[in-house]
């Protein structure tokens, strides 16, 4: 998914500012997934330094075509929106160019569970992990993985994306952006604590290789 409807803060409500509620996914995706992906591309292009925490799936900008096809197919099936998955996947793949243009940087933290959440079966998962291993050393990417048994100085929280002026959060029924400065500060502190528990470099690669071995062994399951 990946849209950014405006969500009012408590301060805005107290000051009597106009309240704009989040837009339901079914309305946002009423013409399919492609148009929303265009918006995500603009968002990434306008975010020179982003941070993302994704505990249970692979960050969208690192997804393979096969992995993204399964994810967007599930979105279409669950929400009952028009099925334009190939077009949506093509646009999602296009946004990945920000990793190679030399103008962007992303700090990303995955939960180890993201390497084991079964999206599309062993072959899709194995190829997905290979892709991460191939890109993990990109200058534009700082990728950490929190081991499943790590002691984290942070209560379990949902996935979120931090950009220059807001935090993007995706819910089951809609997506929202938090822009209240005090709330942004909490998200930044949360990301700091989560990244502090993550493994990077060779240690992260070891977790990736362990997961790849798992999916290679699961081929006949």
ZAMARGU-4260 file (C-alpha; in steps of 0.2 Angstrom, whole numbers, plus 5000, padded with zeros to 4 digits):
<rodrens>
0) 5000/5000/5000 | 5008/5016/5005 | 4997/5032/5004 | 4998/5047/5016 | 4981/5055/5020
5) 4982/5068/5033 | 4978/5064/5051 | 4974/5078/5064 | 4984/5079/5080 | 4978/5082/5097
10) 4985/5099/5097 | 4975/5103/5081 | 4959/5097/5089 | 4962/5108/5104 | 4965/5123/5093
15) 4950/5120/5083 | 4959/5116/5067 | 4950/5107/5053 | 4950/5088/5056 | 4954/5078/5041
20) 4951/5059/5044 | 4961/5045/5035 | 4954/5039/5019 | 4949/5021/5019 | 4960/5009/5008
25) 4944/5004/4998 | 4941/5022/4993 | 4959/5025/4990 | 4962/5010/4979 | 4945/5011/4970
30) 4954/5012/4953 | 4967/4999/4958 | 4985/4999/4965 | 4994/5008/4951 | 4989/5026/4955
35) 4994/5024/4974 | 5011/5017/4969 | 5014/5034/4959 | 5011/5043/4975 | 5023/5032/4984
40) 5036/5035/4971 | 5034/5054/4973 | 5036/5052/4992 | 5052/5042/4991 | 5059/5054/4978
45) 5056/5068/4990 | 5063/5059/5005 | 5082/5060/5004 | 5084/5052/5021 | 5071/5040/5027
50) 5069/5028/5042 | 5058/5012/5042 | 5054/4999/5055 | 5045/4983/5048 | 5044/4969/5060
55) 5035/4955/5050 | 5037/4958/5032 | 5051/4964/5019 | 5052/4983/5017 | 5043/4987/5001
60) 5058/4995/4993 | 5068/4979/4994 | 5054/4967/4988 | 5057/4956/4973 | 5044/4957/4959
65) 5037/4940/4964 | 5036/4945/4983 | 5027/4961/4978 | 5015/4952/4967 | 5010/4941/4981
70) 5008/4956/4993 | 4998/4967/4981 | 4987/4951/4976 | 4983/4949/4994 | 4978/4968/4995
75) 4967/4966/4980 | 4959/4950/4987 | 4956/4957/5004 | 4949/4974/4999 | 4940/4969/4984
80) 4948/4982/4973 | 4951/4982/4954 | 4965/4969/4950 | 4979/4978/4942 | 4993/4969/4951
85) 5005/4969/4937 | 5004/4987/4934 | 5005/4990/4953 | 5021/4979/4954 | 5029/4988/4940
90) 5027/5004/4949 | 5033/4997/4965 | 5048/4990/4957 | 5052/5007/4949 | 5052/5016/4966
95) 5067/5005/4970 | 5078/5016/4959 | 5080/5028/4974 | 5092/5015/4981 | 5104/5017/4966
100) 5103/5035/4962 | 5116/5041/4974 | 5104/5055/4981 | 5095/5045/4995 | 5098/5035/5011
105) 5087/5024/5021 | 5089/5017/5038 | 5079/5001/5039 | 5076/4989/5053 | 5067/4972/5050
110) 5061/4960/5063 | 5069/4943/5061 | 5051/4937/5058 | 5051/4946/5042 | 5063/4933/5035
115) 5051/4919/5040 | 5033/4926/5036 | 5028/4915/5022 | 5025/4926/5007 | 5022/4915/4991
120) 5032/4900/4997 | 5050/4894/4998 | 5056/4899/4981 | 5049/4917/4983 | 5056/4918/5000
125) 5073/4911/4995 | 5074/4923/4980 | 5069/4938/4991 | 5083/4934/5004 | 5095/4933/4990
130) 5090/4950/4984 | 5093/4957/5002 | 5110/4949/5003 | 5114/4957/4986 | 5109/4974/4991
135) 5113/4975/5010 | 5130/4983/5007 | 5123/4997/4996 | 5129/5014/5002 | 5111/5021/5002
140) 5106/5007/5014 | 5109/5004/5032 | 5099/4988/5036 | 5098/4980/5053 | 5088/4965/5059
145) 5082/4962/5076 | 5084/4944/5081 | 5069/4935/5087 | 5076/4933/5105 | 5084/4950/5106
150) 5081/4960/5122 | 5074/4976/5115 | 5072/4992/5126 | 5055/4996/5118 | 5038/4989/5119
155) 5032/4979/5103 | 5025/4992/5091 | 5018/4992/5073 | 5028/4996/5057 | 5031/5014/5053
160) 5040/5025/5041 | 5049/5041/5046 | 5052/5055/5033 | 5056/5073/5035 | 5040/5080/5041
165) 5030/5065/5047 | 5027/5047/5051 | 5018/5035/5039 | 5008/5021/5047 | 4997/5008/5038
170) 4982/5001/5046 | 4971/4987/5041 | 4957/4999/5034 | 4967/5015/5030 | 4984/5024/5032
175) 4988/5039/5041 | 5002/5052/5043 | 5007/5059/5060 | 5014/5076/5060 | 5013/5082/5078
180) 5031/5087/5083 | 5029/5078/5100 | 5023/5062/5092 | 5037/5063/5079 | 5049/5064/5094
185) 5042/5048/5101 | 5043/5039/5084 | 5061/5044/5083 | 5065/5038/5100 | 5057/5022/5096
190) 5067/5020/5080 | 5083/5023/5090 | 5079/5010/5102 | 5074/4997/5089 | 5089/5000/5079
195) 5100/4999/5095 | 5094/4981/5096 | 5097/4976/5078 | 5111/4967/5071 | 5121/4975/5056
200) 5134/4970/5043 | 5141/4952/5045 | 5129/4948/5059 | 5114/4953/5049 | 5120/4943/5034
205) 5122/4928/5046 | 5103/4929/5050 | 5099/4931/5032 | 5109/4915/5027 | 5101/4906/5041
210) 5084/4910/5034 | 5089/4906/5017 | 5094/4889/5023 | 5077/4887/5031 | 5068/4891/5015
215) 5080/4879/5005 | 5076/4865/5017 | 5057/4869/5016 | 5056/4866/4997 | 5048/4849/4999
220) 5036/4854/5013
</rodrens>
